[in-house]
């Protein structure tokens, strides 16, 4: 009986985004006050990196033991990233950016793009306590889309539940119907937004990204469309988390139009998957 219960739990967890799973779990078990604290990691290449998070949370535990998106880091490590430039679109609390910083080393650069003020504050706190990472990771407080200016942003400041990882711009096609996010206490605000083409139009080609990771809750196609010139000039390798079939169709059609080949490198039980794409 115990095995069956555990299996059912794992199935539900696999089918549910982290912020919603933790919400349901808290309703069943009763509310628990998050208690974030400083945790020092001890696995390669993140040895001695200090993170500030709640060690009892589901996704936090994966960051602590090194299993969080390990498939992605292993794939990027195969590209010989030392000394290269990586753009992290949708940085959340910066975990991917810190890991990327270890992969590119002190001769490389990581640009972490994040518009949520709560996430930004957490990134700044963590970087301050990791001076070696602070030299490599450059925080960009802006959302990425197909335009430059201001845009509607649906956000939560609740980091520990995972909700702050589910923020999305108004034009995005997120995992759930947009009405669902209202019931999860997401608030509408306005943030600065830019396209990568506008951001990089005057940048020396040698300083353009070699690798771009995109996880922006349904705005992936918009970010790609706004980076057409950059992709044709630099031809970076792309790692894209895709949240819906509609987005997958748009992304695959777009990538084919600019002569990029792509493959699925990871799939979650809930249908969300990761693409790796590079110029043919």
N, C-alpha and C positions, 0 to 999 in steps of 0.2 A: 504493500500500500504506500509506503514511504517513497519508493522509486517512482510510482505512478504520479504522485503529487509533485515531486521534483521535476519530472518530465513535463507535466502540464505547465508548471511555473516557467520553465525554460522556453516553452513554445510561446506563451503569452508575452514574455519578455522580448523574445526575438521578433515578434510581430508588432511591437509597440515602440515608438520613438522614446528615447530616454526621459524627456521631460514629462510625457504623459504617463509612462510606466511608474515613475517615482511618485507622481501625484496620486494614482490609483492605489499604489502600495501604502502611501501615507494615510489614505482614507480608511483602508482596511486595518492597518496596525495602530492607527492613531497618530496625531501630529507629533513630529519630533523636531525640536529646535536644532537647526544646523549648527555645528560647532567647527567651523574651519580652523585649521591650525597649520603651522609650517611643517612640511614633510620633506626630508632629504632623500632623494632617489639613490638607488645603489645598483642599477643595471646599466650596462654599456649601451649607447655612448653617453647616457644621461647621469652618470655617476657624479654625485655631489650637487646636482641641480636641486634647488629648493623651490617647492611649489606650495602655494597657500590654498587649501581646499579642505572640504569635509571628508575625512578618510573613511567614513562609513557609507558614503554614496556609491551607487553602482558604477557609474562611469568614472568616478574619482578613483575607485579601487583599481580599475584597469590602467589608469595613468600611473598609479603607484607601483603596480607589478609589471608594467611594461607591455601589456597586451593590447592597449588601446591603439587601434588602427595600425597595428604592427605590419600588416600586409603592405600598407602604403609606404612606410619607411623602408622596408626591405626592398621594395620595387625601386624607390628612388636611389637607394644605396648602390644599385646595380649600374646607375648612370654616371658613376664617378663624379659625384657632386662637389668634391673639394674645390674651393676657390670660385664656385659659381654663384649666380644670383637667383634667388627663389622668391617669387611672390606668393604670399599666403592670403588668399581672398576668403574672408570669413574666419578670422583668427580666434574667435571666442575668447578664452582666457589665455591664449598664446601657446598652448602645449605643442601644437604642430610646429610653430615658429621656433620654439626652443630646441626641439628635436632637429629641425632643419639646420639650425645654427651649428649644432654639433656635427652635422654631416658636411656642411660647407667649410667649417673651421674658420679660424680667424682671418683667412684670406678671402672669404666669401661674404655675401651680404644677404640678409633676409628682410623683406618688407612685409610687415604684418598689417593687413587692412581690416579695420574693425570700427563700426559706427556706434555701437552700443556703449553708453557712458559707463555703465556698471562693469562691463567686460574690460573697457579701456582702463578703468581705475585698477582692476585686478592685474592686468598686464603690467601697468606701470609699477605697482607694488612688487610684483615678482621680479621684474627686470632690475629694480633698485637693489634687490637682495641677491642678484646674480650678475655682478659687474662684468664678468667675462662674456655673458650673453648680451648684455646691454651694448657692448661694442659692435655686435654683429646684427642684432635685431633692431630695425627701424620701424617704429609704430606710425601708421598712417590712419588718422581718425576720420575716415571717410568710407562711404559705401560705394561699391562698384556696380555700374549698370551700362546702359547704352547712351547716356547723356551726361551733361555736366550742369550742375546747378543745385537745386534743393528738391527733395522728394519726400513723400509720405513714408513713414517707417513704423512698422508694428513691432513693439518691443516689450520685453519683460526684464526687470532688473534682478530677478531671482536667479542667481547663479547656481546655488547648491542643488536646487531641484532639477537643473538642466534646462529650465525654460529659456534662459538667456542665450542658449545655443539655437533656439528656434525663431529668432527674429527674422523679419523679411520686409523688403521694400514693397510699396503698394502695388507695383506692376508685376510682382513675382507670382509664380504658380506654386505655392507651398504644398507640403505633404497633405495637410487636411484642408477641408473647405474653410475659407477665411473666417466664417462665422464661429467656428469652433474656438478660435484663438481668443475671442471676446470672453468666453466662459473660463478661460485660463488666465484671465486678468492681464492680457496683453493690452498695452496702451498705444494709441496713435500719437506720433510726434513727427517732427520734421528734422531731417539730417542733410548734411552736405553729401553730394553724390558726384562721381566723375566717371568718365569712360577711360579705359586704359590708353586709348589712342590720344585723347586730349592730355592725359597725364604724362605721356612719354614722347610727345611730338617733338620736343626740343632736346631730348636726351641722347647723349652719345651712344651709337649702336653697340659699342663695347660694354655699356653699362645696362643694357636691356636684359630682361629676365631670360634665363636658360630653362627654367622650370616654373610652371604656374600651377598651384593647387587651388581649385575652386570648389567651395562648399558654402553656398550663400542662399540656401533654403528656397529654391525654385527660381532664382534669378540667373541661373547659370547661362542660359541662352542669351539673355540680355548682355551679360558681361562679355561673352564671346563676340557678339555682334558689334559691341563697342570697342573691340580690340582687333578688328579685321586688319587694319594697317600694321599693327604691331606683330600679329601672327605671320603676316606675309613677309615682313622685313626680317624678323629675328628667328622665326620658326621654333619657338620654345616647345618643350615637351609638356603636355597638359595632363593633369590628373583632376577629374571632374566627378563630384558626387551628384548623381541624377536622382530626382525625387519623384518623377512621374513619367508615364508612358508618353504623354504629350511633350514634355521636355526632351525626352530621349529622341523622339522623332525630329524635333526642331534642331537639336544639337547634332545628330548624325547627318542630317541634310546639310547643315551649315559646314560641318567639318569636311564633308565630301566636296563641297563647292570650293574650298580653299586647298584641296589636295592634301588633306590630312587623313591618315588611316587610324582606326581606333579599335580597341578591344576591351571587353569587360574583364576587369582583373579581380573584382570582388562583388559578391551579392549578399545582401542581408535577407533574413527570412521575411521581412516586411516588404520586399520588392525594391528597396533603395539599392542602387548599385554604383560602383566606381568604374569610370572609364579611364583608360590611358590612351592618349592620342599624340601622334607625332607626324611631321611632314613626310610625305611619300618620297 
